[in-house]
């Protein structure tokens, strides 16, 4: 069949897809965490100004 990954190549593709998903998910989590920390700092600074 043409267009079908066969043999060991299919498992390399699956491993690469899972690896890419894990790396990109980690990047999104890291970016979200950084944005949250930045927002917390701004919130704390605003709270200090109100006192």
DAUR-V904730 format. One record per residue. N is the residue number from 1. RES is the residue in one letter. PHI is phi as a letter, one per 30 degrees, with the letter a starting at -180 (999 if undefined). Layout:
BEGIN
n res phi
N RES PHI
N RES PHI
END
This chain:
BEGIN
n res phi
1 X 999
2 X d
3 X i
4 X c
5 X d
6 X b
7 X i
8 X d
9 X d
10 X d
11 X d
12 X d
13 X d
14 X d
15 X d
16 X d
17 X d
18 X d
19 X d
20 X d
21 X d
22 X d
23 X d
24 X d
25 X d
26 X d
27 X d
28 X d
29 X d
30 X d
31 X d
32 X d
33 X d
34 X d
35 X d
36 X d
37 X d
38 X d
39 X d
40 X d
41 X d
42 X d
43 X d
44 X d
45 X d
46 X d
47 X d
48 X d
49 X d
50 X d
51 X d
END
